[in-house]
């Protein structure tokens, strides 16, 4: 196809530019090293609560504006996939009024699952969303569905060869949450630290809560020592901007990292669809009808 996916790729580039803009704004906020750490003894638990404090005047990060931009990025990536499917259907002289890029958590042979509104959560080879497409394109779309992910992908940040499957589900969840529920919640959180603990004993044990939102006097961890009155804590916090939506599967994950994972996945899928065969995405479904190989 000559000049395939001009519109979808323009949307991807737009999303990628927004990611770079967010990255620069996040870096400017983080590089100020505006927060330090101190300890506050809690006699009830015998622990020190580690707290953040503003080392200088800190301007509040524009979290709502950043969240709106993240939602726009998710929309553009999701729209790029849907428009690519429409273009493939149109190339076969088929209407695309009902087409879309399906993203489902369960396979066609899995136990039937439905969402709260009764809609099926199982991939369907004959769905109107992809029925107008050539078999090879339906095969590519099926091969990257989230139900191909491993158990490890479900409980940890997406790593390894199956990352792309998880990333499409992240995109699906992020886009739906932003469109239908509420703004995606973001906050600064500890990434690592240069905390210095000075104590008369070597038995001091301390831990940061990497999911904690950072603001002036925020509790961000705890410290235990047999001689708490002699513990002195000082240092600064290195921050990241993370998701903080309590219902989200990507809660506590670095925003830029997740968006870059999704970006690479969407580009790979578009490349495969344009080529007409998997090149970067991974085939391997055990539920492929015979006609797909015709």
C-alpha positions in Angstrom: 0.0 0.0 0.0 1.5 3.3 -1.1 1.9 5.8 1.7 0.0 3.5 4.1 -1.1 4.8 7.5 -0.4 8.5 6.9 -3.0 9.6 9.4 -2.2 7.0 12.1 1.5 7.7 11.9 0.8 11.4 12.2 -1.1 10.7 15.4 1.7 8.6 16.7 4.2 11.4 16.0 1.9 13.9 17.8 1.8 11.6 20.8 5.5 11.1 20.8 6.1 14.9 20.7 3.8 15.3 23.7 5.8 12.6 25.6 9.0 14.6 24.9 7.3 17.8 26.2 6.2 16.0 29.4 9.7 14.5 29.8 11.3 18.0 29.7 8.7 19.4 32.2 9.2 16.4 34.6 13.0 16.7 34.4 12.8 20.4 35.2 10.8 19.8 38.3 12.8 16.8 39.4 16.3 18.3 38.8 15.6 21.0 41.4 16.3 18.5 44.2 13.7 20.4 46.2 12.9 17.8 48.9 15.0 16.5 51.7 14.3 13.8 54.4 14.1 13.9 58.1 12.9 11.5 60.8 10.2 11.8 63.4 10.1 9.3 66.3 6.8 7.6 67.0 6.8 6.3 70.6 3.7 4.2 70.0 5.5 2.0 67.3 9.1 2.6 68.3 9.8 3.6 64.7 11.0 6.7 63.1 8.7 8.0 60.4 10.7 9.3 57.4 9.2 12.5 56.1 9.9 14.7 53.1 10.5 18.4 53.6 10.8 21.3 51.2 14.5 22.4 51.1 13.5 25.6 49.4 10.4 27.2 48.0 8.8 24.5 45.9 6.3 25.3 43.2 3.5 22.8 43.1 3.7 20.7 39.9 0.9 21.2 37.5 -0.5 17.6 38.0 -3.9 18.3 36.4 -2.4 19.8 33.3 0.0 16.9 33.0 -2.8 14.4 33.5 -4.7 16.0 30.6 -1.7 15.7 28.4 -1.3 12.0 29.3 -4.9 11.4 28.4 -4.4 13.1 25.0 -1.4 10.9 24.4 -3.4 7.8 25.1 -6.2 8.9 22.8 -3.8 9.5 19.9 -2.2 6.1 20.2 -5.6 4.4 20.5 -7.0 6.3 17.6 -3.9 5.5 15.4 -4.7 1.8 15.8 -8.4 2.2 15.1 -7.7 4.3 12.0 -5.2 1.8 10.7 -7.9 -0.9 10.8 -10.3 1.4 8.9 -7.6 2.0 6.3 -7.0 -1.7 5.8 -10.7 -2.3 5.4 -11.1 0.6 2.9 -8.2 -0.8 0.8 -10.4 -3.9 0.3 -13.4 -1.7 -0.7 -15.2 -2.6 2.5 -17.0 -0.1 4.8 -15.3 0.8 8.0 -18.2 2.2 9.9 -18.0 -0.6 12.5 -14.3 -1.4 12.4 -11.8 -0.8 15.3 -8.7 -2.3 16.7 -9.9 -4.8 19.3 -8.0 -5.2 22.6 -9.3 -8.1 24.7 -8.0 -9.8 27.9 -9.4 -13.3 27.0 -8.9 -15.5 24.0 -11.6 -17.0 21.7 -11.3 -20.4 23.3 -11.2 -19.2 26.9 -14.1 -19.3 29.2 -16.7 -16.7 28.3 -16.2 -13.4 30.2 -18.3 -10.3 30.1 -17.9 -6.8 31.6 -20.5 -5.1 33.8 -22.6 -4.0 30.8 -22.7 -7.5 29.4 -20.2 -7.0 26.6 -17.9 -9.9 25.8 -14.3 -9.7 26.9 -13.2 -12.5 24.6 -11.5 -12.0 21.2 -13.7 -12.9 18.3 -12.2 -13.7 14.9 -15.5 -12.9 13.2 -16.2 -9.6 15.0 -17.4 -6.8 12.7 -14.5 -4.8 14.1 -12.0 -6.8 12.0 -14.2 -8.9 9.6 -13.5 -6.7 6.6 -9.7 -7.2 6.9 -7.5 -9.7 5.1 -6.8 -12.9 7.1 -3.1 -12.0 7.5 -4.1 -8.7 9.1 -6.6 -10.4 11.5 -3.8 -12.8 12.4 -1.4 -10.0 13.3 -4.1 -8.3 15.4 -4.8 -11.5 17.3 -1.1 -12.2 17.8 -0.7 -9.1 20.0 -3.8 -9.5 22.2 -3.2 -9.1 25.9 -4.2 -12.6 26.7 -0.9 -13.8 25.3 0.9 -12.3 28.3 2.5 -14.5 30.9 1.5 -14.6 34.6 4.6 -12.6 35.4 3.3 -9.8 33.1 0.1 -9.6 35.1 1.7 -8.9 38.5 4.8 -6.9 37.6 5.9 -4.1 35.3 5.9 -5.4 31.7 9.4 -6.8 30.9 10.8 -9.3 28.4 9.5 -10.5 25.1 5.8 -10.3 25.9 5.9 -6.6 27.0 4.0 -5.5 24.0 1.0 -7.6 24.9 0.8 -6.0 28.3 1.3 -2.5 26.9 -1.8 -2.7 24.6 -3.8 -3.6 27.7 -2.3 -0.6 29.5 -3.3 1.6 26.6 -6.8 0.2 26.6 -7.2 0.8 30.4 -5.6 4.2 30.3 -7.7 5.5 27.4 -11.0 4.1 28.9 -10.3 5.6 32.3 -9.4 9.0 30.9 -12.5 9.1 28.6 -15.1 7.6 30.9 -14.2 7.8 34.5 -11.8 10.6 35.6 -8.5 12.3 35.0 -5.6 9.9 35.5 -4.0 10.8 38.9 -0.3 11.6 38.9 2.1 12.5 41.8 5.8 12.9 42.6 7.1 9.8 44.4 10.5 8.6 45.7 12.6 6.9 43.1 15.8 6.6 45.0 17.5 8.8 47.6 20.7 10.0 49.0 19.6 9.6 52.6 22.2 9.6 55.3 21.5 7.8 58.5 23.8 8.6 61.4 23.4 6.3 64.4 25.5 4.8 67.2 24.5 1.3 66.0 24.9 -0.6 62.8 21.5 -2.2 63.3 19.5 0.7 61.9 17.1 -0.5 59.2 15.2 2.0 57.0 12.8 1.7 54.0 11.2 4.2 51.6 7.7 3.8 50.3 8.0 4.2 46.6 4.3 4.6 46.2 4.1 7.6 48.6 3.1 11.0 47.2 5.8 13.6 48.0 4.9 17.0 49.4 6.1 19.0 52.4 5.9 16.9 55.6 4.7 13.9 53.7 5.4 10.4 55.3 7.5 8.6 52.8 9.0 5.7 54.8 10.1 4.4 58.1 13.2 3.6 60.1 13.8 1.3 63.0 16.6 1.4 65.5 17.2 0.1 69.0 18.4 3.6 70.0 15.9 5.8 68.2 16.8 8.9 70.2 20.3 8.9 68.8 19.3 8.5 65.1 19.9 11.5 62.8 18.6 11.4 59.2 19.4 13.8 56.5 19.6 13.8 52.7 17.6 14.6 49.6 15.0 12.7 47.6 15.3 11.8 43.9 11.8 11.9 42.5 9.8 10.4 39.7 6.3 11.3 38.4 4.2 8.2 38.8 0.6 7.1 38.4 -1.3 7.2 41.6 -4.8 6.0 40.5 -5.6 3.4 43.2 -7.7 1.3 40.8 -5.1 1.3 38.0 -2.9 -1.6 37.1 -0.1 0.8 36.5 -0.3 2.5 39.9 3.1 3.7 41.1 4.7 3.2 37.7 6.8 5.9 36.1 4.6 7.9 33.7 7.2 8.5 31.0 8.4 4.9 31.0 4.9 3.5 30.6 4.1 6.0 27.7 7.4 5.0 26.0 6.5 1.3 26.3 3.1 2.0 24.7 4.7 4.1 22.0 7.1 1.4 20.9 4.3 -1.2 20.9 2.0 0.9 18.7 4.7 1.6 16.2 5.6 -2.1 16.0 2.0 -3.1 15.4 1.6 -0.4 12.7 4.8 -1.7 11.0 3.5 -5.3 11.1 0.1 -4.3 9.7 1.7 -2.3 6.9 4.1 -5.1 6.1 1.3 -7.7 6.2 3.2 -10.1 8.4 4.7 -10.1 12.0 8.1 -8.6 12.0 8.5 -7.3 15.5 5.4 -8.5 17.2 5.3 -12.1 18.3 3.0 -14.7 16.8 2.3 -17.9 18.7 -1.4 -18.2 19.3 -2.8 -21.7 19.9 -6.3 -20.7 18.8 -5.8 -19.8 15.1 -8.5 -21.0 12.6 -7.2 -22.8 9.5 -8.4 -20.1 7.1 -5.8 -17.6 8.6 -3.1 -19.5 6.9 -4.8 -19.7 3.5 
